[in-house]
Amino acid sequence: MRGIISNLFNIPKVSNAISKDLQRLQAVERGLGDKAIAYVLKDKGGSVLSTLANVDASKILGLHSNYSDEPGDKARRRFLARQAQDASVLARYGEVLAAASGGEKDYLAGSKHVSLPLRILFTKAGAGLVKTLNSWPRQVIDATLCVLTPEFCVEICEAAGGSAEDLFDILYNDDGRWRSSDNIRRLTEVFDFAPLARSHQQDLLAAGRRMGAGGKVLLIAQMRQWEMFSDPEARAFLVDMSADSAKSVRHEAVQAMMTLPQDQILPIAKDKLDTGAATIRAAMVDLLAGLRSDAGFALLRDHLKSEKTARIKAAIESALTVEEVSQADEEDEGDRTSYLALDGSRVEIPPLTPLSKEPDVTFGAEDEKKLLDIITKENIEIDRRNEARKGKYNFVEPRLKPAMAAQIVKLFNGTGADLDRKGHTRLWQFLNFTARDKWTLDALSRMSPDRALRFFTSTERDFYAAFHLNEWGAVQSGLVRYVNSEEADYRNLETLNVEMGQIQSGPWNNRKIRKAVPGDLIRGELGREWGNYDVMDLNRDALWPLLAESFDVFDEAFGLRAAGEPAPRKLRAIQFLQLLPKTPQRYYGPLLEVATGTTKSGRAEARAMLEGAPGLEERAIALLNDTRQDVRAGAAEWLADLGVKEAVKPLKARLKKEKSDLAKAAILTALSRLGVELSDYVGPKALKTEAEVILKKAKFDKLDWLVSDHLPALKYKGGQKVPAEVIKAWIFLANKLKQPGGNTLFDIYLAQLAPDSAKTLSTWIFDAWINYDTVRPGDDEANAYAEQHADQNWKTYLRWDKSYTREQAYRGLYNSIKTQYLNSGAATKGVLALTKHVDPAHAAASVRNYLKQHGSRTSQASSLLEVLAAKGDPLSLQIVISAATRLKQKGVQAHAGKLIEAVAEARDWSMDELADRTIPTAGLNDDGVLELPIGEEEKPYSARLDEDFKLVVLNPDGKQIKGLPAGDDDNTKASKKQLSASKRELKQVITLQGERLYEALCAERRWPVADWIRDFRDHPLMGRLTERVIWLGEDADGIIITAFRPTAEGDYVDADDNEVTPDSFTTIRLAHGALLSDDAAQAWATHLDDYEVKPLFAQFGRPLLALDGEMGKETRIEDRKGWITDTFSFRGASTKLGYERGEALDGGYFNEYIKTFRSAGLCAVIEFSGNCLPEENVAAAQIHLEFAKLHGAGRRGRAVPLSEVPPVLLSECWNDYRDMVAKGSFDPNWEKKMPWM
C-alpha cells in the first residue's frame, strides 16, 4: 500500500519534470513540446518521433553534451536517477530523446548493440548519480536517494524492447576512452548487482561476449569479485575469454582462473592442451605456470612431448625452468635473506639498519624569531600582490598570522602526526614552499632521520617524491635528499608507509584510497600508469634490497600469481628489476617471453638481464620457427647480438622458407653480423630475383610521391646497371621496416653499389623526403583562400574589435595558409634507412635547417636525427649532440640524447668525450691545409684558414687567389665541390664548438692535459679556436698554477708573454673573471687587445656576483624584478644570449626563457611576466633567475640553492638576467601593467 501511495504522490513530480524538460522543444517548432509530452506521458501521437528526427533539437535539449549546466539538463539528470518511477514512461522518454539527439554520441554508455533510447537514458541517469560534477573524485548518492534499483533497471530495459543483457552491456562496456558513461557504472556501488547477475547469468554472459576488450576485462574482474566462476557455465565463459583476441582480456581471464580451486581448473587445462587451438593452449600454459603446482608442472611436462608450435614449446620450457627455481628456493624456505640468481649463485640481501632516533632536537625561541621574520617579509609580499590585483580580480590573499610561528615550533616539537596536511593547509604551504629554504629544510636536517621521515609521511601520505626526485617543496626535498644519501634504505620508507601511508587505485573518476600494507611502496610504483622519471636515476644501493624483498609484487606483474590492486605493470617491473645486482632466476621465463616477444617496450632491457643465462641460445634458435613474424625477426636479431655462431645453420635453413619481408631482413642482417658471406644472397642476380618477389605484393600508395618520380640511374660496384625494380623493392622494404636509422641489411644493400651510386641514391631519397614533408601552399593558393574568406572573417572580428580592418583579416588568412603543410613524411620515414651515404656536410646542414624551420614536426625531426646518428661521422654527430643539448621540442631533445648516449656507449666514451673526439675537420689535414688538386696533372692548389676563420685559396706557389680555376676534369670538379662543402662545414663547426666551449666555461669543466692536446690543440680547427680563449692549468689538487693562451706558432704564453709548459699541469680548464684576481683579469684583457685577438666569448669584464651572507641559501635572484621592457625586445635579447622559449602553459601562454648546461646538470630559468602564443609585442617585466637540476630524459627538477651553482655559471647567467632588461627601467607598479599577470 505504501508503495502505491508513494507512486501516486510521485506522479505529479514525474509529469512536471518531464514536461518542463520537453517544453523546451516549443522553441524549435510551435506545439512540438506538447506533442512530445503527450507521447511520453500518455502514449499518444507517436508520429512526433519522425518530426523530431527531422529538426535540429539536440542542442536545445542539452543532448550534444553530458555535462551541460543548463537548469533543464540538471533537472533531467536528477529526475532520472532520483525520482523516475514508471518504466513505460521512461522507455518513451528515451525514444523522444533519441529521436531529438540526431544519432550516436561519443559520450554514450553501452555498446552499439544497445538501442539508442536506452543508451541515452542511462547515460543521463548516470550523471544524476553524481552528487556534484565539480568534485574530485566524484561522489555518488546512496541507495536511499536512488530509484535505479537493479530490478527497476531491468524493467526499464524490457519496456524499451531490451533485456538484462542490455543493462549489463551499459554497465560494463568500455571502449578505452575517458567518457561520461563511466558514471552509470557507479550504480554498482549504490546497489548490489550480484543477485541480479546470478539470476540473469545467461544475459550477463551474452553481454560479456559482445563487448569490447575493455568491457570484458571489467566484467571478468566483477564476476571474480562476485565469486561466480564456481558455476560451470560461468567458468566456460572464462575459458573462452582466455583465448580472446585481445591480450588484456586473455591476461585477466588467466588471472581469474588462477584463483579457482585446482580440481576445477586442472581438468579443463588438460582438455584444452589436448584439443584446443594454439591461442587457448598458450593460455593454459600461462595458467599452469602461474599455479606453480606439482600437478600443473606435470601436465606441462607431458604436453611438451606433443606440442608442435615453437612459441608454446618455448613457453612450456620457460615454465619448467620456473619449477626448477621454485624447488631451489624451497630449500631455503622461510629464508628471505637472499635470492637465487640466473647464474646459480645466491645474492645476499643486506640486513636493514633501522632509522636513528638521534639527535633528539628541541626547537625554541631562535626558531620562532626566524619564522616571525619570514612571516613578516611574506606579509609584505602578500600586500604587494593584493595591491597589484586591485581592479583585475576580486580575490584577496589573507595575510599570515604571526601566531603561526609559535604554532610551528610546537608542532615541530611534537611527533609529526600533528602536522596533518588536511588540518593545516595554510601552515603546510608556508612550511613547504615559503619557508622551504629559509627555515624548513634546515629544521628537518636537525631532526633525527626517524623523526624527519615521519614528518614527511604525515604530510604526503605517500612516497612518490622518493622516486620522481623532484624537489618542489621542503617535504619532497627532504625525501629526495634522504634517498640519495649513503645511509638511505627504501625499506625504512616501506616501514613508515605501512605504519602511516595510503595507496590509491581505481579509475580516474573513482579513485579508492586504502591504508598501505607490506609491498605497497613498490606496488604503487609498478602500478603507476605514468611515471615521468628514469628508474636508472634512482639510488640503486638504497633501493635494490627492498626490490629483492618484494618478489611477490613482481610475481603479480609477470602473471605468476593473481594480481591485487593497483595491479603492477610488467614493463615497470622490468625497469625496476634492472636495479638488482643480478637477475633473479625465478624471472627467467617471463623475461625470455618479453625478450623474444612482439612488443618492443622492455625487449632490450629483458635481453640485457638474460645475458649469460644457461640454455638461452637454444631457446632463441627454437623461436626461429615461431608462427609470428615479429618473434622470428626478434630471435634472429638476438642471436646476432649474442654472437651465436651455432645459429648460422638454422638461420640459413629458416631463410630458405621465410616468406615475411620483416623476418627475412632480420635473418640476412643476423647472418652478416655473424660473419657469413652474403654474396649468394645479395649479388645482382639474387637481388633482382628477390625484388621481383617483393614487388608482386608491394603497394606504393604512400610512396607515389617518390617512386613515381624519375628513379636515379645506378650501378653496382662491378659496373652492372641496377634495375629499377631493385631500387623500388628496397624503398618498399625500407618503408615497411620503419627504421629511419637503417640497419645492417641496408648497409649490405648499399655496399653492393658503386660508391657514387650509393651516394646518389641516398641523396635523392634524403632530399626528396625533406622536400615532400616541408612543402607549403604557394602564394596563388594562399591569396585565393584569403580573398574568398576575408569578408566573412572581417565581419566576425568586427564584433569584438571595431578597429579591425579587412586588410588584417586578409593577411591573417594568408599567413595561416602559408604556415600549413601539404604533406607529412612521418608515414614514410622508413625510406630514410637508405640515406646513410648522403654527404655529411649536406646532411648536417639540411637537418640543422629542418630543426630550425620545422622542428615542431617532432616525429620527422627525430627520424632525421636517427639518420645522422647512424651515419656516425663527426659533422653528423655534432648536430645530434647540439640537438640533445638545446632544442625547443623537449621530446626530440630527449630522443637525441638517447641516440648520443647509445653512440658514446658503443665506443666506451662519455658524452663529453664523444663530443670532443668527433669534431669535424672540414677536410683540413693535420697541418691545417685543405688539399685541392686541379686538372688532370693534379696541380697542388690548397686552402687555409685566415685570421677571420675563413678559407682562403692558395695557388701552387702559395699565393692567395680569389678562387679555384675553371675546368671540366674530374679533379677540378671534385676540388670545387670539396671547397664548397668545407666552407659550409667550417661555419657549422665554429658555431657549434663556440657554444660548447662556452658551456664548458660555465660548467667549469676540466680536461686531462693529454686529452686536451689530442682533441683540441692538435685538431686543425679546434687548435685555432683554442688560441682565441684563455685557459688555466691546474695541479692534481685542482689548484691553479697559471693562466695561459696557445699561440699560432705552437707556443703557450702567460699574460706577460712568458713561456708556459703544459707538461706541469694535471688538468686544463677555461679561465674566467670569477676564478682570477681583478689584476690578472685586466692583464689578460690588455693582452688580447695588444695582440688583436678576437675572443670567442667574453671571459673577463662582466660584473661578478658574490654570494654574501644568507644569499647562498636562496634559490632565486630577483635584483631586476619589476624592470619593464617589451616582449619582442626581451625575446631578442634572450635569443642573442642563447636562451630558448620555455614550454607553453595552459591557455597558450609562456613565461620562461631557459638555457641548458648539460655538462653541469643544470638549466638556467629566467621567468618574466609572460606572453601569448603566437607572440604579440606587449609590455614585459623581468621577474627572477633560478637554476634547476636536470634529471633523466631532460626532466627539470627543483631549483637548487645558489651556493650549489658553479660560480662561473652563476655570474654568467646573472649578467644575462640583467642584460635582458638593460634598456628597461624599474616600475614600482609593474604588476598592474602586465597583460599576462
Secondary structure as the mmCIF struct_conf table of DSSP 4:
data_model
#
loop_
_struct_conf.conf_type_id
_struct_conf.id
_struct_conf.beg_label_comp_id
_struct_conf.beg_label_asym_id
_struct_conf.beg_label_seq_id
_struct_conf.end_label_comp_id
_struct_conf.end_label_asym_id
_struct_conf.end_label_seq_id
HELX_RH_AL_P HELX_RH_AL_P1 ARG A 2 LEU A 22
HELX_RH_3T_P HELX_RH_3T_P1 GLN A 23 ALA A 27
TURN_TY1_P TURN_TY1_P1 VAL A 28 VAL A 28
BEND BEND1 GLU A 29 GLU A 29
TURN_TY1_P TURN_TY1_P2 ARG A 30 GLY A 31
HELX_RH_AL_P HELX_RH_AL_P2 LEU A 32 LYS A 42
TURN_TY1_P TURN_TY1_P3 GLY A 46 SER A 47
HELX_RH_AL_P HELX_RH_AL_P3 VAL A 48 ALA A 53
TURN_TY1_P TURN_TY1_P4 ASN A 54 ASN A 54
BEND BEND2 VAL A 55 VAL A 55
TURN_TY1_P TURN_TY1_P5 SER A 58 GLY A 62
BEND BEND3 HIS A 64 HIS A 64
BEND BEND4 ASN A 66 ASN A 66
HELX_RH_AL_P HELX_RH_AL_P4 PRO A 71 ARG A 82
TURN_TY1_P TURN_TY1_P6 GLN A 83 GLN A 83
HELX_RH_AL_P HELX_RH_AL_P5 ALA A 87 SER A 101
TURN_TY1_P TURN_TY1_P7 GLY A 102 GLY A 102
BEND BEND5 GLY A 103 GLY A 103
TURN_TY1_P TURN_TY1_P8 ASP A 106 TYR A 107
BEND BEND6 ALA A 109 GLY A 110
TURN_TY1_P TURN_TY1_P9 LYS A 112 HIS A 113
BEND BEND7 VAL A 114 VAL A 114
HELX_RH_AL_P HELX_RH_AL_P6 LEU A 116 LEU A 129
STRN STRN1 VAL A 130 VAL A 130
BEND BEND8 LYS A 131 LYS A 131
TURN_TY1_P TURN_TY1_P10 LEU A 133 ASN A 134
BEND BEND9 SER A 135 PRO A 137
HELX_LH_PP_P HELX_LH_PP_P1 ARG A 138 GLN A 139
STRN STRN2 VAL A 140 VAL A 140
TURN_TY1_P TURN_TY1_P11 ALA A 143 LEU A 145
HELX_RH_AL_P HELX_RH_AL_P7 PRO A 150 ALA A 159
TURN_TY1_P TURN_TY1_P12 ALA A 160 GLY A 161
HELX_RH_AL_P HELX_RH_AL_P8 ALA A 164 TYR A 172
BEND BEND10 GLY A 176 ARG A 177
TURN_TY1_P TURN_TY1_P13 SER A 180 SER A 181
HELX_RH_AL_P HELX_RH_AL_P9 ASP A 182 ARG A 185
TURN_TY1_P TURN_TY1_P14 ARG A 186 ARG A 186
HELX_RH_AL_P HELX_RH_AL_P10 LEU A 187 VAL A 190
BEND BEND11 PHE A 191 PHE A 191
HELX_RH_AL_P HELX_RH_AL_P11 ALA A 194 SER A 199
TURN_TY1_P TURN_TY1_P15 HIS A 200 HIS A 200
HELX_RH_AL_P HELX_RH_AL_P12 GLN A 201 ARG A 210
BEND BEND12 MET A 211 MET A 211
HELX_RH_AL_P HELX_RH_AL_P13 ALA A 213 GLN A 225
TURN_TY1_P TURN_TY1_P16 TRP A 226 GLU A 227
TURN_TY1_P TURN_TY1_P17 PHE A 229 SER A 230
BEND BEND13 ASP A 231 ASP A 231
HELX_RH_AL_P HELX_RH_AL_P14 PRO A 232 MET A 241
TURN_TY1_P TURN_TY1_P18 SER A 242 ALA A 243
BEND BEND14 SER A 245 ALA A 246
HELX_RH_AL_P HELX_RH_AL_P15 LYS A 247 MET A 258
TURN_TY1_P TURN_TY1_P19 THR A 259 THR A 259
BEND BEND15 LEU A 260 LEU A 260
HELX_RH_AL_P HELX_RH_AL_P16 GLN A 262 THR A 275
BEND BEND16 GLY A 276 GLY A 276
HELX_RH_AL_P HELX_RH_AL_P17 ALA A 278 LEU A 291
TURN_TY1_P TURN_TY1_P20 ARG A 292 ARG A 292
HELX_RH_AL_P HELX_RH_AL_P18 ASP A 294 LEU A 304
TURN_TY1_P TURN_TY1_P21 LYS A 305 SER A 306
HELX_RH_AL_P HELX_RH_AL_P19 ALA A 310 GLU A 330
TURN_TY1_P TURN_TY1_P22 GLU A 331 GLY A 334
BEND BEND17 THR A 337 THR A 337
STRN STRN3 SER A 338 LEU A 340
STRN STRN4 ALA A 341 ALA A 341
TURN_TY1_P TURN_TY1_P23 LEU A 342 ASP A 343
BEND BEND18 GLY A 344 GLY A 344
STRN STRN5 ARG A 346 GLU A 348
HELX_LH_PP_P HELX_LH_PP_P2 ILE A 349 LEU A 352
HELX_LH_PP_P HELX_LH_PP_P3 PRO A 354 SER A 356
HELX_RH_AL_P HELX_RH_AL_P20 ALA A 365 ARG A 389
TURN_TY1_P TURN_TY1_P24 LYS A 390 LYS A 392
BEND BEND19 ASN A 394 ASN A 394
HELX_LH_PP_P HELX_LH_PP_P4 GLU A 397 LYS A 401
TURN_TY1_P TURN_TY1_P25 PRO A 402 PRO A 402
HELX_RH_AL_P HELX_RH_AL_P21 ALA A 403 PHE A 412
TURN_TY1_P TURN_TY1_P26 ASN A 413 ASN A 413
BEND BEND20 GLY A 414 GLY A 414
BEND BEND21 GLY A 416 GLY A 416
TURN_TY1_P TURN_TY1_P27 ALA A 417 ASP A 418
TURN_TY1_P TURN_TY1_P28 ARG A 421 HIS A 424
HELX_RH_AL_P HELX_RH_AL_P22 THR A 425 GLN A 429
HELX_RH_PI_P HELX_RH_PI_P1 PHE A 430 THR A 434
TURN_TY1_P TURN_TY1_P29 ALA A 435 ALA A 435
HELX_RH_PI_P HELX_RH_PI_P2 ARG A 436 THR A 440
HELX_RH_AL_P HELX_RH_AL_P23 LEU A 441 ARG A 446
BEND BEND22 MET A 447 MET A 447
HELX_RH_AL_P HELX_RH_AL_P24 PRO A 449 GLU A 460
BEND BEND23 ARG A 461 ASP A 462
TURN_TY1_P TURN_TY1_P30 TYR A 464 TYR A 464
HELX_RH_AL_P HELX_RH_AL_P25 ALA A 465 HIS A 468
BEND BEND24 GLY A 473 GLY A 473
HELX_RH_AL_P HELX_RH_AL_P26 ALA A 474 VAL A 483
TURN_TY1_P TURN_TY1_P31 ASN A 484 ASN A 484
BEND BEND25 SER A 485 SER A 485
TURN_TY1_P TURN_TY1_P32 GLU A 486 GLU A 487
HELX_RH_AL_P HELX_RH_AL_P27 TYR A 490 MET A 500
STRN STRN6 GLN A 502 SER A 505
BEND BEND26 GLY A 506 GLY A 506
TURN_TY1_P TURN_TY1_P33 TRP A 508 ASN A 509
BEND BEND27 ASN A 510 ASN A 510
STRN STRN7 LYS A 512 LYS A 515
TURN_TY1_P TURN_TY1_P34 PRO A 518 GLY A 519
HELX_RH_AL_P HELX_RH_AL_P28 ASP A 520 LEU A 526
TURN_TY1_P TURN_TY1_P35 GLY A 527 GLY A 527
BEND BEND28 GLU A 529 GLU A 529
BEND BEND29 TYR A 533 TYR A 533
HELX_RH_3T_P HELX_RH_3T_P2 VAL A 535 ASP A 537
BEND BEND30 LEU A 538 LEU A 538
HELX_RH_AL_P HELX_RH_AL_P29 ARG A 540 ALA A 548
TURN_TY1_P TURN_TY1_P36 GLU A 549 GLU A 549
HELX_RH_AL_P HELX_RH_AL_P30 PHE A 551 ALA A 557
TURN_TY1_P TURN_TY1_P37 PHE A 558 GLY A 559
BEND BEND31 LEU A 560 ARG A 561
BEND BEND32 GLU A 565 PRO A 566
HELX_LH_PP_P HELX_LH_PP_P5 ALA A 567 ARG A 569
HELX_RH_AL_P HELX_RH_AL_P31 LYS A 570 LEU A 577
TURN_TY1_P TURN_TY1_P38 GLN A 578 LEU A 579
BEND BEND33 LEU A 580 LYS A 582
STRN STRN8 PRO A 584 PRO A 584
HELX_RH_3T_P HELX_RH_3T_P3 GLN A 585 TYR A 587
HELX_RH_AL_P HELX_RH_AL_P32 TYR A 588 ALA A 595
TURN_TY1_P TURN_TY1_P39 THR A 596 THR A 596
BEND BEND34 GLY A 597 THR A 598
TURN_TY1_P TURN_TY1_P40 SER A 601 GLY A 602
HELX_RH_AL_P HELX_RH_AL_P33 ARG A 603 LEU A 610
TURN_TY1_P TURN_TY1_P41 GLU A 611 GLY A 612
TURN_TY1_P TURN_TY1_P42 PRO A 614 GLY A 615
HELX_RH_AL_P HELX_RH_AL_P34 LEU A 616 ALA A 622
HELX_RH_3T_P HELX_RH_3T_P4 LEU A 623 ASN A 625
BEND BEND35 THR A 627 THR A 627
HELX_RH_AL_P HELX_RH_AL_P35 GLN A 629 LEU A 642
TURN_TY1_P TURN_TY1_P43 GLY A 643 GLY A 643
HELX_RH_3T_P HELX_RH_3T_P5 LYS A 645 ALA A 647
HELX_RH_AL_P HELX_RH_AL_P36 VAL A 648 LYS A 657
HELX_RH_AL_P HELX_RH_AL_P37 ASP A 661 ARG A 673
TURN_TY1_P TURN_TY1_P44 LEU A 674 GLY A 675
HELX_RH_AL_P HELX_RH_AL_P38 SER A 679 VAL A 682
BEND BEND36 GLY A 683 GLY A 683
HELX_RH_AL_P HELX_RH_AL_P39 PRO A 684 LYS A 697
TURN_TY1_P TURN_TY1_P45 ASP A 701 LYS A 702
HELX_RH_AL_P HELX_RH_AL_P40 ASP A 704 VAL A 707
TURN_TY1_P TURN_TY1_P46 SER A 708 SER A 708
BEND BEND37 ASP A 709 ASP A 709
HELX_LH_PP_P HELX_LH_PP_P6 HIS A 710 ALA A 713
STRN STRN9 LYS A 715 TYR A 716
TURN_TY1_P TURN_TY1_P47 LYS A 717 GLY A 718
BEND BEND38 GLY A 719 GLY A 719
HELX_LH_PP_P HELX_LH_PP_P7 GLN A 720 GLN A 720
STRN STRN10 LYS A 721 LYS A 721
HELX_LH_PP_P HELX_LH_PP_P8 VAL A 722 PRO A 723
HELX_RH_AL_P HELX_RH_AL_P41 ALA A 724 LEU A 737
TURN_TY1_P TURN_TY1_P48 LYS A 738 LYS A 738
TURN_TY1_P TURN_TY1_P49 PRO A 740 GLY A 741
HELX_RH_AL_P HELX_RH_AL_P42 THR A 744 ALA A 751
TURN_TY1_P TURN_TY1_P50 GLN A 752 GLN A 752
STRN STRN11 LEU A 753 LEU A 753
HELX_RH_AL_P HELX_RH_AL_P43 PRO A 755 THR A 774
HELX_RH_AL_P HELX_RH_AL_P44 ASP A 779 LEU A 798
TURN_TY1_P TURN_TY1_P51 ARG A 799 TRP A 800
TURN_TY1_P TURN_TY1_P52 LYS A 802 SER A 803
HELX_RH_AL_P HELX_RH_AL_P45 ARG A 806 LYS A 818
TURN_TY1_P TURN_TY1_P53 THR A 819 THR A 819
BEND BEND39 LEU A 822 LEU A 822
BEND BEND40 GLY A 825 GLY A 825
HELX_RH_3T_P HELX_RH_3T_P6 ALA A 826 LEU A 834
TURN_TY1_P TURN_TY1_P54 LYS A 836 HIS A 837
BEND BEND41 VAL A 838 VAL A 838
HELX_RH_AL_P HELX_RH_AL_P46 PRO A 840 HIS A 854
TURN_TY1_P TURN_TY1_P55 GLY A 855 SER A 856
HELX_RH_AL_P HELX_RH_AL_P47 THR A 858 LYS A 871
HELX_RH_AL_P HELX_RH_AL_P48 PRO A 874 THR A 885
BEND BEND42 ARG A 886 ARG A 886
BEND BEND43 LYS A 888 LYS A 888
HELX_RH_AL_P HELX_RH_AL_P49 LYS A 890 ARG A 907
TURN_TY1_P TURN_TY1_P56 ASP A 908 ASP A 908
HELX_RH_AL_P HELX_RH_AL_P50 MET A 911 ARG A 917
TURN_TY1_P TURN_TY1_P57 THR A 918 THR A 918
TURN_TY1_P TURN_TY1_P58 ALA A 922 GLY A 923
TURN_TY1_P TURN_TY1_P59 ASP A 926 ASP A 927
BEND BEND44 GLY A 928 GLY A 928
STRN STRN12 LEU A 930 ILE A 934
TURN_TY1_P TURN_TY1_P60 GLY A 935 GLU A 938
STRN STRN13 LYS A 939 LEU A 945
TURN_TY1_P TURN_TY1_P61 GLU A 947 ASP A 948
BEND BEND45 PHE A 949 PHE A 949
STRN STRN14 LEU A 951 LEU A 954
TURN_TY1_P TURN_TY1_P62 PRO A 956 ASP A 957
BEND BEND46 GLY A 958 GLY A 958
STRN STRN15 GLN A 960 ILE A 961
BEND BEND47 LYS A 962 GLY A 963
HELX_LH_PP_P HELX_LH_PP_P9 LEU A 964 ALA A 966
BEND BEND48 ASP A 969 ASP A 969
HELX_RH_AL_P HELX_RH_AL_P51 ASP A 970 ALA A 1003
TURN_TY1_P TURN_TY1_P63 GLU A 1004 GLU A 1004
STRN STRN16 TRP A 1007 PRO A 1008
HELX_RH_AL_P HELX_RH_AL_P52 VAL A 1009 TRP A 1012
HELX_RH_PI_P HELX_RH_PI_P3 ILE A 1013 ARG A 1017
TURN_TY1_P TURN_TY1_P64 ASP A 1018 ASP A 1018
BEND BEND49 HIS A 1019 HIS A 1019
TURN_TY1_P TURN_TY1_P65 PRO A 1020 LEU A 1021
HELX_RH_AL_P HELX_RH_AL_P53 MET A 1022 THR A 1026
TURN_TY1_P TURN_TY1_P66 GLU A 1027 ARG A 1028
BEND BEND50 VAL A 1029 VAL A 1029
STRN STRN17 TRP A 1031 GLU A 1034
TURN_TY1_P TURN_TY1_P67 ALA A 1036 ASP A 1037
BEND BEND51 GLY A 1038 GLY A 1038
STRN STRN18 ILE A 1040 PRO A 1046
TURN_TY1_P TURN_TY1_P68 ALA A 1048 GLU A 1049
BEND BEND52 GLY A 1050 GLY A 1050
STRN STRN19 TYR A 1052 VAL A 1053
TURN_TY1_P TURN_TY1_P69 ALA A 1055 ASP A 1056
STRN STRN20 GLU A 1059 GLU A 1059
HELX_RH_3T_P HELX_RH_3T_P7 PRO A 1062 SER A 1064
BEND BEND53 THR A 1066 THR A 1066
STRN STRN21 THR A 1067 LEU A 1070
TURN_TY1_P TURN_TY1_P70 GLY A 1073 LEU A 1075
BEND BEND54 LEU A 1076 LEU A 1076
HELX_RH_AL_P HELX_RH_AL_P54 ASP A 1078 ASP A 1090
TURN_TY1_P TURN_TY1_P71 TYR A 1091 GLU A 1092
BEND BEND55 LEU A 1096 PHE A 1097
BEND BEND56 PHE A 1100 ARG A 1102
HELX_RH_3T_P HELX_RH_3T_P8 GLY A 1109 LYS A 1113
BEND BEND57 THR A 1115 THR A 1115
STRN STRN22 ARG A 1116 ILE A 1117
TURN_TY1_P TURN_TY1_P72 ASP A 1119 GLY A 1122
STRN STRN23 TRP A 1123 ASP A 1126
HELX_RH_AL_P HELX_RH_AL_P55 THR A 1127 LYS A 1136
TURN_TY1_P TURN_TY1_P73 LEU A 1137 GLY A 1138
STRN STRN24 GLU A 1140 ARG A 1141
STRN STRN25 LEU A 1145 LEU A 1145
TURN_TY1_P TURN_TY1_P74 ASP A 1146 GLY A 1148
STRN STRN26 TYR A 1149 PHE A 1157
HELX_RH_3T_P HELX_RH_3T_P9 ARG A 1158 ALA A 1160
TURN_TY1_P TURN_TY1_P75 GLY A 1161 GLY A 1161
STRN STRN27 LEU A 1162 CYS A 1172
BEND BEND58 LEU A 1173 PRO A 1174
STRN STRN28 ALA A 1179 LEU A 1190
HELX_RH_3T_P HELX_RH_3T_P10 GLY A 1192 GLY A 1194
STRN STRN29 ARG A 1196 ALA A 1199
HELX_LH_PP_P HELX_LH_PP_P10 VAL A 1200 PRO A 1201
HELX_RH_3T_P HELX_RH_3T_P11 LEU A 1202 GLU A 1204
BEND BEND59 VAL A 1205 VAL A 1205
HELX_RH_AL_P HELX_RH_AL_P56 PRO A 1207 ASP A 1219
TURN_TY1_P TURN_TY1_P76 MET A 1220 LYS A 1223
STRN STRN30 SER A 1225 PHE A 1226
TURN_TY1_P TURN_TY1_P77 PRO A 1228 ASN A 1229
HELX_RH_3T_P HELX_RH_3T_P12 TRP A 1230 LYS A 1233
TURN_TY1_P TURN_TY1_P78 PRO A 1235 TRP A 1236
#
